[in-house]
Amino acid sequence: MASLFLFLIVSTIASITSAIRVQNADTPSFYFVAISPGVTSVNSVLVPFMGGNANINGGGRVIQNYFYQGALTGTFNNDGQFPLRPYIDTGFTSTGSCAKYGPLSYIEGSTTNKCASFGNFWIAANEENSQLGSRLTFNWQGDFYACGWEGEIWYKMDPSEGPSDCYPIELYTVPVI
């Protein structure tokens, strides 16, 4: 009887875990929410259906994120088909070097932008309260900002570079249940 009870508990936990994990993903799925210091509202991060720039006000759908083979990946469905890769869509500066700022974008496939930055996304645990989720970082430096009326999400190494109509935000994970 005890072994049957243990089996039921283990199989229930396994089914719950698999329900929130995209097939072959390294981590359970999570959403990103944007929180601005000093503001009490929380906004979902939205992405246009076929990919594009992430935002908090301009439209799109909430995207599930997960890590696959060490890289942050996104999808709109639970089966993980049509994965989207997030990247910082940096461009060239007037001197011909790659900028250290750009919008957070999701793309299916690749881009011709030689300055685009893929694969340097990490999530850092919240040291003050682990129940608040983990915070998205890029290269462990710089910050994210919501810019313009759409609240387009930009990454900036230096807050004075890039668009000026921005305010700082932090992107935290929320589990997909």
Stockholm file with secondary structure:
# STOCKHOLM 1.0

chainA/1-177         MASLFLFLIVSTIASITSAIRVQNADTPSFYFVAISPGVTSVNSVLVPFMGGNANINGGGRVIQNYFYQGALTGTFNNDGQFPLRPYIDTGFTSTGSCAKYGPLSYIEGSTTNKCASFGNFWIAANEENSQLGSRLTFNWQGDFYACGWEGEIWYKMDPSEGPSDCYPIELYTVPVI
#=GR chainA/1-177 SS CHHHHHHHHHHHHHHHHHHTSCTTCSSCCEEEEEECTTCCCEEECEECTTCEECBSSSCCEECEEEEETTEEEEESSTTCCSCBEEEECCCBCTTSSBCSEEEEEEESSCCSCTTCEESCEEEEECSSCGGGCEEEEETTBSEEEEETTTTEEEEESSTTSSCSSEEEEEEEEEECC
#=GC SS_cons         CHHHHHHHHHHHHHHHHHHTSCTTCSSCCEEEEEECTTCCCEEECEECTTCEECBSSSCCEECEEEEETTEEEEESSTTCCSCBEEEECCCBCTTSSBCSEEEEEEESSCCSCTTCEESCEEEEECSSCGGGCEEEEETTBSEEEEETTTTEEEEESSTTSSCSSEEEEEEEEEECC
//
